[in-house]
Amino acid sequence: MPELNPQAEYADTSGVLAALFSSLLDKEPWSAFLDRLRHEAQASYATLILTPRTAEQPGMILTPGADPSVGADYASRLFTIDPFTGLPEGQVASFREFVSEEALQRNPAFRDFMSSLEVLGVDIDLPDRLQLRLRLTRAVHEPPFAREDIERLQQLVPHVRIALQLFERLSSVETEQQIYAGAVAQMAIGVVILNREGKAMRLNSQASAILAKSDGISLRNDTVMFENADLGRQLRARLADTQNTEPLTLRIDRPSGAGDLLLVISRAPGPDHVAAGVGPAAVLFLTDPTDTPPIAAEALRDLLGLTPGEAEVAARLADGLSLAEVADRLGISPNTVRAHLRSIFGKTGVKRQSQLIQLVHHSLPGLVHSVS
C-alpha cells in the first residue's frame, strides 16, 4: 500500500475522535461518531456493520439518517452476497477498485443495489470474535472519492480498532451485569450500591420496593436512613473503615410488626482509587423474609452434605429467622438448634452464622421452592 501523507486528516479530526470514544457510552453506541464522520468526510452516509466473523446476519447495522428499510433489506437479502468483503484487514479500499465489473455482472442483485453509489470501506477484525465494517457512501452524482479521502479515513483506523476493543469489553461487562441482576432478582434480594458518602448510586427493583415502604429503613435524598439510629451508626462506621472486608449482617426491626429485614453490608469490590472518589464503596443486600420464597432444605442437604435436621436449621436461618424462631418453627429446643449449627459449621467450614447465611444465598437460585 502506498505510503500515506501524515498530514492527511479531517478538518476536525479531534472532534471525530471525541465522538468516536464518547459514543461508546451512548444509548445508541457509534451513532454520534458515524454522524460526525459522515459530515467531516462529506459523505451521504456512514455505515457501521458489526458482526461475529462467521455469522450469516450482521449483529448490528447502523446508518444514522438513512431509511431503516434500506439497512433491513441489505441485512436480509444482500449481506451474504456482498462482494465488498474480505478486504485487506485494516486497509481502506474503494468499492469500484476492489470489486471488478465482471464480479458485479455475476451478482445482479448487488449490482442494482450499488448502481447509484460510491463506497469506501475498511474491515477491522478482532480475531475469532468480531469484525467491524465501516463504510462511507456517496451518490454517483456527487464528487467521487479521491486519494485524499482514502488517506483521511485510513488515519482513523488505529483509533477505531481501540474503540472496537473497548466496545467489546463494555458489552461483555453489560452482559455479565444482566446475568447477575437476573440471578439476584430470582433470589428476591434488594441491592443498593453506596459511595463513600453513603449516597445510593444504584439500586435494583427489589431494593426500591423495600425502601419505598419506609418500614425500618428508607431512602431520603439518596441516603439510606434507619428508624434505629444505632444501625445508621454501624453503616457509617463500616463505610469509614476501608480496611474491614468482612461482611456485616444486621437485622432491621420493622415498626409495622412485620418480620425483621435482613441486611448484609459488604465492601464493594474494585480498585481503591475508585472507592476513594465517587465510585462504589459498599453494597447493601436487603432480604424481606415475608417476600422471599423459603429455602429448599432438601436441596441444601444434598449440596452441603447436611443431615435433614441440619439442613432445616440452615435453611430457616437463611430465611431470616433467629435461633429462637428456628427452634419454635421446627419444634425443637434452642440447644438442639445450637448443636445443629455447630455441626453445620464443621461441615461447611464457615465460622459464623452470617457466613452461613451468605453461603446459602450464594448457592441460589436452585435452592428456592417455587411458591404459587
C-alpha positions as CSV (number, residue, x, y, z in Angstrom):
1,M,0.0,0.0,0.0
2,P,1.4,3.4,-0.9
3,E,2.8,5.5,2.0
4,L,0.1,7.8,3.4
5,N,0.5,11.5,3.7
6,P,0.8,12.1,7.5
7,Q,-0.8,15.5,7.1
8,A,-4.0,13.9,5.6
9,E,-6.7,14.3,8.2
10,Y,-10.2,15.6,8.5
11,A,-10.7,19.3,9.3
12,D,-11.9,18.4,12.8
13,T,-10.2,15.1,13.5
14,S,-10.1,15.8,17.2
15,G,-13.9,16.2,17.1
16,V,-14.3,12.9,15.2
17,L,-12.1,11.1,17.7
18,A,-14.0,12.6,20.7
19,A,-17.3,11.5,19.1
20,L,-15.8,8.0,18.4
21,F,-14.9,7.3,22.0
22,S,-17.7,9.1,23.8
23,S,-20.4,7.5,21.6
24,L,-19.5,4.1,23.0
25,L,-21.4,5.1,26.2
26,D,-24.4,6.4,24.4
27,K,-27.8,4.7,24.4
28,E,-27.1,4.1,20.7
29,P,-23.4,3.4,20.6
30,W,-21.4,4.5,17.5
31,S,-24.2,6.7,16.1
32,A,-22.8,10.1,17.1
33,F,-19.4,9.0,15.7
34,L,-20.9,7.9,12.4
35,D,-22.8,11.2,12.0
36,R,-19.7,13.2,12.8
37,L,-17.6,11.2,10.4
38,R,-20.2,11.5,7.6
39,H,-20.1,15.3,8.0
40,E,-16.3,15.5,8.0
41,A,-15.9,13.1,5.1
42,Q,-18.6,15.0,3.1
43,A,-20.3,11.6,2.5
44,S,-24.0,10.9,2.1
45,Y,-23.9,8.2,4.8
46,A,-21.6,6.5,7.2
47,T,-22.4,2.9,8.0
48,L,-21.1,0.5,10.6
49,I,-21.7,-3.2,10.4
50,L,-20.6,-5.2,13.5
51,T,-20.9,-9.0,13.3
52,P,-19.4,-12.2,14.5
53,R,-16.9,-13.5,12.0
54,T,-18.9,-16.4,10.7
55,A,-22.4,-15.0,11.1
56,E,-24.9,-15.0,8.2
57,Q,-26.6,-11.9,9.5
58,P,-25.0,-8.8,10.9
59,G,-25.2,-8.4,14.7
60,M,-25.5,-4.6,14.2
61,I,-26.0,-2.5,11.2
62,L,-26.2,1.3,11.8
63,T,-26.6,4.1,9.3
64,P,-27.7,7.3,11.0
65,G,-30.1,9.4,8.9
66,A,-30.8,6.6,6.4
67,D,-34.1,4.9,5.7
68,P,-34.1,1.9,8.1
69,S,-35.8,-0.3,5.4
70,V,-32.6,0.0,3.3
71,G,-30.5,-1.5,6.1
72,A,-33.1,-4.2,6.7
73,D,-33.1,-5.1,3.0
74,Y,-29.3,-5.3,2.9
75,A,-29.2,-7.4,6.1
76,S,-31.9,-9.9,4.9
77,R,-31.1,-10.1,1.2
78,L,-27.6,-8.9,0.4
79,F,-25.3,-9.3,3.4
80,T,-24.3,-12.9,2.5
81,I,-23.7,-12.0,-1.2
82,D,-21.8,-8.7,-0.6
83,P,-18.7,-8.8,-2.8
84,F,-17.1,-5.9,-0.9
85,T,-15.8,-8.2,1.9
86,G,-12.5,-9.8,2.6
87,L,-10.7,-6.5,2.4
88,P,-7.1,-6.4,3.5
89,E,-7.5,-6.1,7.2
90,G,-7.3,-2.5,8.4
91,Q,-6.8,-1.1,4.9
92,V,-9.2,1.4,3.4
93,A,-10.4,0.3,-0.1
94,S,-12.7,1.7,-2.8
95,F,-15.6,-0.5,-3.9
96,R,-15.0,0.3,-7.6
97,E,-11.3,-0.6,-7.4
98,F,-11.8,-3.7,-5.2
99,V,-14.8,-5.3,-7.0
100,S,-14.4,-6.0,-10.7
101,E,-17.1,-5.3,-13.2
102,E,-17.2,-9.0,-14.1
103,A,-17.9,-9.8,-10.4
104,L,-20.8,-7.3,-10.4
105,Q,-22.2,-8.8,-13.6
106,R,-22.3,-12.2,-11.9
107,N,-24.1,-10.6,-8.9
108,P,-27.1,-8.7,-10.4
109,A,-28.9,-8.1,-7.1
110,F,-25.9,-6.3,-5.6
111,R,-25.1,-4.6,-8.9
112,D,-28.5,-3.0,-8.8
113,F,-28.1,-2.1,-5.1
114,M,-24.8,-0.3,-5.9
115,S,-25.7,1.2,-9.2
116,S,-26.1,4.8,-7.8
117,L,-23.4,4.6,-5.1
118,E,-19.7,5.2,-4.5
119,V,-18.3,3.5,-1.4
120,L,-15.1,3.5,0.7
121,G,-14.7,0.8,3.3
122,V,-12.4,-0.7,5.9
123,D,-12.7,-4.0,7.8
124,I,-11.3,-4.3,11.3
125,D,-11.0,-7.7,12.9
126,L,-10.8,-9.0,16.5
127,P,-9.5,-12.4,15.6
128,D,-12.1,-15.2,16.2
129,R,-14.5,-12.8,17.7
130,L,-15.8,-9.7,15.9
131,Q,-15.5,-7.9,12.6
132,L,-16.3,-4.2,12.2
133,R,-17.0,-3.0,8.7
134,L,-17.0,0.8,8.3
135,R,-18.4,2.2,5.0
136,L,-18.6,5.8,3.6
137,T,-21.2,6.3,0.8
138,R,-21.7,9.0,-1.8
139,A,-24.2,9.1,-4.6
140,V,-22.8,8.8,-8.1
141,H,-23.8,12.4,-8.9
142,E,-21.6,13.7,-6.1
143,P,-17.8,14.1,-6.4
144,P,-16.2,10.7,-6.4
145,F,-13.9,9.7,-3.5
146,A,-10.3,10.7,-4.1
147,R,-7.0,9.5,-2.8
148,E,-7.2,12.1,0.0
149,D,-10.5,10.6,1.2
150,I,-8.8,7.2,1.5
151,E,-5.9,8.7,3.4
152,R,-8.1,10.6,5.8
153,L,-10.2,7.5,6.7
154,Q,-7.0,5.4,7.0
155,Q,-5.7,7.7,9.7
156,L,-8.7,6.8,11.8
157,V,-8.2,3.0,11.6
158,P,-6.0,2.6,14.7
159,H,-8.4,4.6,16.8
160,V,-11.4,2.7,15.5
161,R,-9.6,-0.6,16.4
162,I,-9.1,0.6,20.0
163,A,-12.8,1.7,20.2
164,L,-13.9,-1.7,19.0
165,Q,-11.8,-3.4,21.7
166,L,-13.3,-1.1,24.3
167,F,-16.8,-1.7,22.9
168,E,-16.4,-5.5,23.1
169,R,-15.2,-5.2,26.8
170,L,-18.1,-2.9,27.7
171,S,-20.6,-5.2,26.0
172,S,-19.2,-8.2,27.9
173,V,-19.4,-6.3,31.2
174,E,-23.0,-5.3,30.5
175,T,-24.0,-8.9,29.6
176,E,-22.4,-10.1,32.9
177,Q,-24.3,-7.4,34.8
178,Q,-27.6,-8.5,33.3
179,I,-26.9,-12.1,34.2
180,Y,-26.0,-11.3,37.8
181,A,-29.0,-8.9,38.1
182,G,-31.3,-11.7,36.8
183,A,-29.9,-14.2,39.3
184,V,-30.3,-11.7,42.2
185,A,-33.8,-10.9,41.1
186,Q,-34.6,-14.7,41.3
187,M,-33.3,-14.6,44.9
188,A,-35.6,-11.7,45.7
189,I,-32.7,-9.8,47.2
190,G,-32.6,-6.0,47.2
191,V,-29.2,-4.5,46.2
192,V,-28.1,-0.9,47.0
193,I,-24.7,0.4,45.9
194,L,-23.4,3.2,48.0
195,N,-20.5,5.6,47.6
196,R,-18.1,6.6,50.4
197,E,-20.5,9.4,51.5
198,G,-23.3,6.8,51.9
199,K,-25.3,8.1,48.9
200,A,-27.1,5.5,46.8
201,M,-25.6,5.3,43.4
202,R,-27.8,2.4,42.1
203,L,-30.5,0.1,43.4
204,N,-32.5,-2.7,41.9
205,S,-36.3,-3.0,41.9
206,Q,-36.4,-5.3,44.9
207,A,-34.5,-2.7,47.0
208,S,-36.7,0.1,45.7
209,A,-39.8,-1.8,46.8
210,I,-38.4,-2.4,50.3
211,L,-37.2,1.1,50.8
212,A,-40.5,2.6,49.5
213,K,-42.3,1.1,52.4
214,S,-40.2,3.2,54.9
215,D,-40.7,0.4,57.4
216,G,-37.5,0.4,59.5
217,I,-35.4,1.6,56.5
218,S,-35.9,4.2,53.8
219,L,-34.2,6.3,51.2
220,R,-34.2,10.1,51.7
221,N,-32.3,12.4,49.3
222,D,-30.4,9.3,48.1
223,T,-29.3,8.5,51.6
224,V,-30.2,5.2,53.4
225,M,-32.0,6.0,56.7
226,F,-32.9,3.8,59.6
227,E,-35.5,4.1,62.3
228,N,-32.9,2.6,64.6
229,A,-30.2,5.2,64.9
230,D,-27.6,2.6,66.0
231,L,-28.0,0.8,62.7
232,G,-27.2,4.1,60.9
233,R,-24.1,4.5,63.1
234,Q,-22.9,1.0,62.2
235,L,-23.4,1.6,58.5
236,R,-21.4,4.9,58.6
237,A,-18.7,3.2,60.6
238,R,-18.4,0.4,58.1
239,L,-18.2,2.9,55.2
240,A,-15.4,4.8,57.0
241,D,-13.5,1.5,57.8
242,T,-11.8,0.9,54.5
243,Q,-9.6,-2.0,55.8
244,N,-12.5,-4.2,57.0
245,T,-13.5,-6.5,54.2
246,E,-15.7,-8.8,56.4
247,P,-19.5,-8.6,55.6
248,L,-21.6,-7.2,58.4
249,T,-25.0,-8.8,59.0
250,L,-27.8,-6.8,60.7
251,R,-31.4,-7.3,61.5
252,I,-33.8,-4.4,60.9
253,D,-36.8,-4.3,63.2
254,R,-39.9,-3.0,61.3
255,P,-42.3,-0.7,63.2
256,S,-45.2,-2.3,61.3
257,G,-44.7,-5.5,63.2
258,A,-43.7,-7.5,60.0
259,G,-40.8,-9.8,60.3
260,D,-37.3,-8.3,60.6
261,L,-35.5,-7.4,57.4
262,L,-32.0,-9.0,57.0
263,L,-29.3,-6.5,55.9
264,V,-25.8,-7.6,54.8
265,I,-23.2,-4.8,54.3
266,S,-20.2,-5.7,52.1
267,R,-17.4,-3.7,50.8
268,A,-17.8,-3.1,47.0
269,P,-15.1,-5.0,45.0
270,G,-12.9,-2.8,42.9
271,P,-9.8,-0.6,42.9
272,D,-9.3,1.5,46.0
273,H,-8.9,4.7,43.8
274,V,-12.4,4.2,42.6
275,A,-14.0,3.8,46.0
276,A,-11.9,6.7,47.3
277,G,-13.6,9.0,44.8
278,V,-17.2,8.9,43.9
279,G,-17.3,5.3,42.9
280,P,-18.9,2.3,44.7
281,A,-17.7,1.9,48.3
282,A,-20.2,-0.6,49.7
283,V,-23.1,-2.9,48.7
284,L,-26.2,-3.4,50.8
285,F,-28.1,-6.7,50.4
286,L,-31.6,-6.5,51.7
287,T,-33.9,-9.5,52.3
288,D,-37.5,-9.4,53.3
289,P,-38.4,-12.9,54.7
290,T,-42.1,-12.2,54.0
291,D,-41.5,-11.7,50.3
292,T,-38.8,-14.4,49.9
293,P,-39.7,-17.9,48.9
294,P,-38.4,-20.4,51.5
295,I,-35.1,-22.1,51.0
296,A,-35.5,-25.8,49.9
297,A,-33.9,-27.7,52.8
298,E,-33.7,-30.9,50.8
299,A,-31.6,-29.3,48.1
300,L,-29.4,-27.6,50.7
301,R,-28.9,-31.0,52.4
302,D,-27.6,-32.6,49.2
303,L,-25.4,-29.6,48.3
304,L,-23.7,-29.1,51.6
305,G,-23.8,-32.7,52.9
306,L,-26.0,-32.0,55.8
307,T,-28.4,-34.2,57.8
308,P,-32.1,-33.4,57.3
309,G,-32.2,-31.6,60.7
310,E,-29.1,-29.6,59.9
311,A,-30.5,-28.7,56.5
312,E,-33.7,-27.4,58.0
313,V,-31.8,-25.3,60.5
314,A,-29.6,-23.8,57.9
315,A,-32.5,-23.1,55.5
316,R,-34.6,-21.4,58.1
317,L,-31.6,-19.2,59.3
318,A,-31.1,-18.2,55.7
319,D,-34.8,-17.3,55.5
320,G,-34.0,-14.7,58.2
321,L,-35.3,-16.4,61.3
322,S,-33.5,-16.1,64.7
323,L,-32.2,-19.2,66.6
324,A,-35.2,-19.0,68.9
325,E,-37.6,-18.7,65.9
326,V,-36.0,-21.7,64.2
327,A,-36.5,-23.7,67.4
328,D,-40.1,-22.7,67.6
329,R,-40.7,-23.3,63.9
330,L,-39.1,-26.8,63.9
331,G,-40.5,-27.8,67.3
332,I,-37.1,-28.4,68.8
333,S,-35.1,-26.9,71.7
334,P,-32.8,-23.9,71.3
335,N,-29.9,-26.2,72.5
336,T,-30.7,-28.6,69.7
337,V,-30.6,-25.8,67.2
338,R,-27.2,-24.7,68.5
339,A,-25.9,-28.2,68.3
340,H,-27.0,-28.5,64.7
341,L,-25.4,-25.1,64.0
342,R,-22.0,-26.2,65.4
343,S,-22.2,-29.3,63.2
344,I,-23.1,-27.3,60.2
345,F,-20.1,-25.0,60.8
346,G,-17.8,-28.1,61.0
347,K,-19.1,-29.5,57.7
348,T,-19.2,-26.2,55.7
349,G,-16.0,-24.6,57.0
350,V,-17.8,-21.3,58.0
351,K,-17.3,-19.9,61.4
352,R,-20.2,-17.5,61.9
353,Q,-23.9,-17.5,61.3
354,S,-23.6,-14.6,58.9
355,Q,-21.2,-16.5,56.8
356,L,-23.5,-19.5,56.7
357,I,-26.4,-17.3,55.5
358,Q,-24.2,-15.9,52.7
359,L,-23.1,-19.4,51.7
360,V,-26.7,-20.5,51.4
361,H,-27.8,-17.4,49.4
362,H,-24.7,-17.7,47.1
363,S,-26.0,-21.2,46.3
364,L,-29.3,-19.8,45.0
365,P,-31.5,-19.7,42.9
366,G,-31.6,-23.5,42.7
367,L,-32.4,-23.8,46.4
368,V,-35.6,-21.8,46.4
369,H,-39.0,-23.5,46.4
370,S,-41.4,-22.2,43.8
371,V,-44.4,-20.7,45.5
372,S,-47.8,-20.1,43.9
